[in-house]
Amino acid sequence: MCGYCIEYNFLTLVKTNHQCIFQFENCQPDDETIIPDDIYFNYYIQEFENLSEVLKITSKFDRFKSCFYFILSRLIEENVQNGFDASLVDLIDTLFNFKSIEIINILFRDSYRDEYLKERNGYYNNQLLFNLYDHRLYTDEKVWHKFVSDKNFLMSRCTEILRFYYEWLFGSEDFIKSHRVDYYLLILNVFLALAYLSHCDTESEIINKIALNAPPFAPGPYAEELWIQRKAFLHCVKRYGVEFITQNYKQYIRPELIYYALLKLQINYEHLDQLKNLLKDDLEVFSFGMAPKEVLELIADLSSQSV
């Protein structure tokens, strides 16, 4: 299955228990709340709010190494939004019986990285991207604070990173060939940029564009590009309200994104009614994944709880 199909399946699987789908505190390894499948498990890592609980459940299912890039993305986001937190690195050390700095060093040490880049014929020739392979950013509070100290510079660079990502995603074949890039480093940079600009609550046209435009290809099973789009979409709905959906709906918003926002945010009855009126005329519209009627069913459930 492609990333679109897996995203759709994940959202519909958790819909029946949408009040607690991101609550792992009482989960046991055989608990049906968690789907112990590699593909779906990564979606839990992506979406659960509390990173400490993400680490604990990852330990229970012994999935740290397979989820490492997802956890690193979450760690970047956590440090941006809530400040550097050494306790998260300590928790990794405790749960996984090895020093997190060791795995970061193993994966990102200079000799390994140099060999990796050499094999890819200079993919890392883009000076725009931050070197988020530097383990000190995650283990040394002084290094992190220095990194985020110049707000104006960081806001400008983060905007450039998102523009580059958008062009890389939707640009011509010639652009992609002339801007070869280490994919995972790009994804880490995009998460940094999204988290930082969202945290600053800045007006950002490029975040809006990412939120409203789905990748023009079938993403892989872990669908990092769809994760990024969901993050951008959620930021926009938080910042602009339901009006972001109603004002942009006609240019086509994937039903999965509206469904996702409904699961993640507290939306009042009046706004739920606006969304219902928006979607009810599109019941017969063909949709590759989620159909508008499925979003309407969730709206009906939420509305009944709001009364």
Contacts in CASP RR format, 6 or more apart in sequence:
PFRMAT RR
TARGET T0000
AUTHOR 0000-0000-0000
METHOD contacts of the structure
MODEL  1
MCGYCIEYNFLTLVKTNHQCIFQFENCQPDDETIIPDDIYFNYYIQEFEN
LSEVLKITSKFDRFKSCFYFILSRLIEENVQNGFDASLVDLIDTLFNFKS
IEIINILFRDSYRDEYLKERNGYYNNQLLFNLYDHRLYTDEKVWHKFVSD
KNFLMSRCTEILRFYYEWLFGSEDFIKSHRVDYYLLILNVFLALAYLSHC
DTESEIINKIALNAPPFAPGPYAEELWIQRKAFLHCVKRYGVEFITQNYK
QYIRPELIYYALLKLQINYEHLDQLKNLLKDDLEVFSFGMAPKEVLELIA
DLSSQSV
1 9 0 8 1.000
1 39 0 8 1.000
1 221 0 8 1.000
2 218 0 8 1.000
2 219 0 8 1.000
2 220 0 8 1.000
2 221 0 8 1.000
2 223 0 8 1.000
3 218 0 8 1.000
3 219 0 8 1.000
3 220 0 8 1.000
3 221 0 8 1.000
3 222 0 8 1.000
3 223 0 8 1.000
3 226 0 8 1.000
4 218 0 8 1.000
4 219 0 8 1.000
4 223 0 8 1.000
4 226 0 8 1.000
4 288 0 8 1.000
4 289 0 8 1.000
5 289 0 8 1.000
6 39 0 8 1.000
6 40 0 8 1.000
6 43 0 8 1.000
6 221 0 8 1.000
6 223 0 8 1.000
7 43 0 8 1.000
7 223 0 8 1.000
7 226 0 8 1.000
7 256 0 8 1.000
8 256 0 8 1.000
8 289 0 8 1.000
8 290 0 8 1.000
9 40 0 8 1.000
10 40 0 8 1.000
10 43 0 8 1.000
11 256 0 8 1.000
11 259 0 8 1.000
11 260 0 8 1.000
11 263 0 8 1.000
11 290 0 8 1.000
12 290 0 8 1.000
12 294 0 8 1.000
13 35 0 8 1.000
13 40 0 8 1.000
14 21 0 8 1.000
14 263 0 8 1.000
15 259 0 8 1.000
15 263 0 8 1.000
15 298 0 8 1.000
17 33 0 8 1.000
18 263 0 8 1.000
18 298 0 8 1.000
18 301 0 8 1.000
20 33 0 8 1.000
21 33 0 8 1.000
21 47 0 8 1.000
21 263 0 8 1.000
22 47 0 8 1.000
22 48 0 8 1.000
22 49 0 8 1.000
22 50 0 8 1.000
23 33 0 8 1.000
23 53 0 8 1.000
24 33 0 8 1.000
24 34 0 8 1.000
24 44 0 8 1.000
24 48 0 8 1.000
24 50 0 8 1.000
24 53 0 8 1.000
24 54 0 8 1.000
24 56 0 8 1.000
24 57 0 8 1.000
25 53 0 8 1.000
27 33 0 8 1.000
27 34 0 8 1.000
27 57 0 8 1.000
27 60 0 8 1.000
28 60 0 8 1.000
29 36 0 8 1.000
29 60 0 8 1.000
29 61 0 8 1.000
34 41 0 8 1.000
34 44 0 8 1.000
34 57 0 8 1.000
34 61 0 8 1.000
35 41 0 8 1.000
35 44 0 8 1.000
36 61 0 8 1.000
38 63 0 8 1.000
38 66 0 8 1.000
39 221 0 8 1.000
39 222 0 8 1.000
41 61 0 8 1.000
41 63 0 8 1.000
41 67 0 8 1.000
42 66 0 8 1.000
42 67 0 8 1.000
42 70 0 8 1.000
42 222 0 8 1.000
44 54 0 8 1.000
44 57 0 8 1.000
45 54 0 8 1.000
45 58 0 8 1.000
45 63 0 8 1.000
45 67 0 8 1.000
45 70 0 8 1.000
45 71 0 8 1.000
45 74 0 8 1.000
46 70 0 8 1.000
46 74 0 8 1.000
46 227 0 8 1.000
48 54 0 8 1.000
48 57 0 8 1.000
51 71 0 8 1.000
51 74 0 8 1.000
51 75 0 8 1.000
51 78 0 8 1.000
51 88 0 8 1.000
52 87 0 8 1.000
52 88 0 8 1.000
52 91 0 8 1.000
54 71 0 8 1.000
54 74 0 8 1.000
55 71 0 8 1.000
55 88 0 8 1.000
55 91 0 8 1.000
55 92 0 8 1.000
55 95 0 8 1.000
56 91 0 8 1.000
56 95 0 8 1.000
58 64 0 8 1.000
58 67 0 8 1.000
58 71 0 8 1.000
58 95 0 8 1.000
59 95 0 8 1.000
59 96 0 8 1.000
64 71 0 8 1.000
64 92 0 8 1.000
64 95 0 8 1.000
64 96 0 8 1.000
65 103 0 8 1.000
68 103 0 8 1.000
68 107 0 8 1.000
69 184 0 8 1.000
69 187 0 8 1.000
69 188 0 8 1.000
70 222 0 8 1.000
72 132 0 8 1.000
72 138 0 8 1.000
72 188 0 8 1.000
73 187 0 8 1.000
73 188 0 8 1.000
73 191 0 8 1.000
75 88 0 8 1.000
75 138 0 8 1.000
76 132 0 8 1.000
76 188 0 8 1.000
76 191 0 8 1.000
76 192 0 8 1.000
76 195 0 8 1.000
77 191 0 8 1.000
77 195 0 8 1.000
78 85 0 8 1.000
78 88 0 8 1.000
79 85 0 8 1.000
79 138 0 8 1.000
79 144 0 8 1.000
80 148 0 8 1.000
80 192 0 8 1.000
80 195 0 8 1.000
80 196 0 8 1.000
80 199 0 8 1.000
81 195 0 8 1.000
81 198 0 8 1.000
81 199 0 8 1.000
84 141 0 8 1.000
84 144 0 8 1.000
84 145 0 8 1.000
86 139 0 8 1.000
86 141 0 8 1.000
89 100 0 8 1.000
89 101 0 8 1.000
89 138 0 8 1.000
89 139 0 8 1.000
92 100 0 8 1.000
93 99 0 8 1.000
93 100 0 8 1.000
100 138 0 8 1.000
100 139 0 8 1.000
101 135 0 8 1.000
101 139 0 8 1.000
104 135 0 8 1.000
104 138 0 8 1.000
104 139 0 8 1.000
105 135 0 8 1.000
106 112 0 8 1.000
107 133 0 8 1.000
108 133 0 8 1.000
108 134 0 8 1.000
108 135 0 8 1.000
113 133 0 8 1.000
116 182 0 8 1.000
117 123 0 8 1.000
117 124 0 8 1.000
117 182 0 8 1.000
120 180 0 8 1.000
120 182 0 8 1.000
121 180 0 8 1.000
122 180 0 8 1.000
123 180 0 8 1.000
123 181 0 8 1.000
123 182 0 8 1.000
124 181 0 8 1.000
124 182 0 8 1.000
124 185 0 8 1.000
125 180 0 8 1.000
126 164 0 8 1.000
126 179 0 8 1.000
126 181 0 8 1.000
128 157 0 8 1.000
128 160 0 8 1.000
128 161 0 8 1.000
128 164 0 8 1.000
129 161 0 8 1.000
129 181 0 8 1.000
129 182 0 8 1.000
129 185 0 8 1.000
129 186 0 8 1.000
129 189 0 8 1.000
130 147 0 8 1.000
130 157 0 8 1.000
130 161 0 8 1.000
130 189 0 8 1.000
130 192 0 8 1.000
131 185 0 8 1.000
132 185 0 8 1.000
132 188 0 8 1.000
132 189 0 8 1.000
132 192 0 8 1.000
133 185 0 8 1.000
134 143 0 8 1.000
136 143 0 8 1.000
137 143 0 8 1.000
137 144 0 8 1.000
137 147 0 8 1.000
138 144 0 8 1.000
148 154 0 8 1.000
148 196 0 8 1.000
151 200 0 8 1.000
154 196 0 8 1.000
155 196 0 8 1.000
155 197 0 8 1.000
155 200 0 8 1.000
155 202 0 8 1.000
157 193 0 8 1.000
158 192 0 8 1.000
158 193 0 8 1.000
158 194 0 8 1.000
158 196 0 8 1.000
158 197 0 8 1.000
159 193 0 8 1.000
159 197 0 8 1.000
159 204 0 8 1.000
159 206 0 8 1.000
161 189 0 8 1.000
161 190 0 8 1.000
161 192 0 8 1.000
161 193 0 8 1.000
162 190 0 8 1.000
162 193 0 8 1.000
162 194 0 8 1.000
162 197 0 8 1.000
162 204 0 8 1.000
162 206 0 8 1.000
162 207 0 8 1.000
162 210 0 8 1.000
163 206 0 8 1.000
164 179 0 8 1.000
165 186 0 8 1.000
165 189 0 8 1.000
165 190 0 8 1.000
165 193 0 8 1.000
165 210 0 8 1.000
165 228 0 8 1.000
166 206 0 8 1.000
166 209 0 8 1.000
166 210 0 8 1.000
166 213 0 8 1.000
167 175 0 8 1.000
167 179 0 8 1.000
168 175 0 8 1.000
168 176 0 8 1.000
168 179 0 8 1.000
168 181 0 8 1.000
168 186 0 8 1.000
169 215 0 8 1.000
169 216 0 8 1.000
169 225 0 8 1.000
170 213 0 8 1.000
170 216 0 8 1.000
187 224 0 8 1.000
187 228 0 8 1.000
190 228 0 8 1.000
191 228 0 8 1.000
191 231 0 8 1.000
194 207 0 8 1.000
194 210 0 8 1.000
194 228 0 8 1.000
194 231 0 8 1.000
194 232 0 8 1.000
194 235 0 8 1.000
197 204 0 8 1.000
197 207 0 8 1.000
198 207 0 8 1.000
198 231 0 8 1.000
198 235 0 8 1.000
201 239 0 8 1.000
207 232 0 8 1.000
207 235 0 8 1.000
207 236 0 8 1.000
208 232 0 8 1.000
208 236 0 8 1.000
210 228 0 8 1.000
210 229 0 8 1.000
210 232 0 8 1.000
211 229 0 8 1.000
211 232 0 8 1.000
211 233 0 8 1.000
211 235 0 8 1.000
211 236 0 8 1.000
211 244 0 8 1.000
211 257 0 8 1.000
212 233 0 8 1.000
212 248 0 8 1.000
212 251 0 8 1.000
212 253 0 8 1.000
213 229 0 8 1.000
214 226 0 8 1.000
214 229 0 8 1.000
214 254 0 8 1.000
215 225 0 8 1.000
215 226 0 8 1.000
215 229 0 8 1.000
219 225 0 8 1.000
219 226 0 8 1.000
229 257 0 8 1.000
230 257 0 8 1.000
230 260 0 8 1.000
233 253 0 8 1.000
233 257 0 8 1.000
233 260 0 8 1.000
233 261 0 8 1.000
234 260 0 8 1.000
234 261 0 8 1.000
234 264 0 8 1.000
234 265 0 8 1.000
236 244 0 8 1.000
237 244 0 8 1.000
237 245 0 8 1.000
237 261 0 8 1.000
237 265 0 8 1.000
238 265 0 8 1.000
241 271 0 8 1.000
242 267 0 8 1.000
242 271 0 8 1.000
242 274 0 8 1.000
242 275 0 8 1.000
245 253 0 8 1.000
245 258 0 8 1.000
245 261 0 8 1.000
245 275 0 8 1.000
245 278 0 8 1.000
246 274 0 8 1.000
246 275 0 8 1.000
246 278 0 8 1.000
249 278 0 8 1.000
254 290 0 8 1.000
255 287 0 8 1.000
255 289 0 8 1.000
255 290 0 8 1.000
255 291 0 8 1.000
255 292 0 8 1.000
255 294 0 8 1.000
255 295 0 8 1.000
256 289 0 8 1.000
256 290 0 8 1.000
258 275 0 8 1.000
258 279 0 8 1.000
258 295 0 8 1.000
259 290 0 8 1.000
259 294 0 8 1.000
259 295 0 8 1.000
259 298 0 8 1.000
261 267 0 8 1.000
262 275 0 8 1.000
262 295 0 8 1.000
262 298 0 8 1.000
262 299 0 8 1.000
262 302 0 8 1.000
263 298 0 8 1.000
267 275 0 8 1.000
267 302 0 8 1.000
268 306 0 8 1.000
269 303 0 8 1.000
269 306 0 8 1.000
269 307 0 8 1.000
272 299 0 8 1.000
272 302 0 8 1.000
272 303 0 8 1.000
272 306 0 8 1.000
273 303 0 8 1.000
275 295 0 8 1.000
275 299 0 8 1.000
276 296 0 8 1.000
276 299 0 8 1.000
276 300 0 8 1.000
276 303 0 8 1.000
279 292 0 8 1.000
279 295 0 8 1.000
279 296 0 8 1.000
279 299 0 8 1.000
280 296 0 8 1.000
282 292 0 8 1.000
283 291 0 8 1.000
283 292 0 8 1.000
283 293 0 8 1.000
283 296 0 8 1.000
285 291 0 8 1.000
285 292 0 8 1.000
END
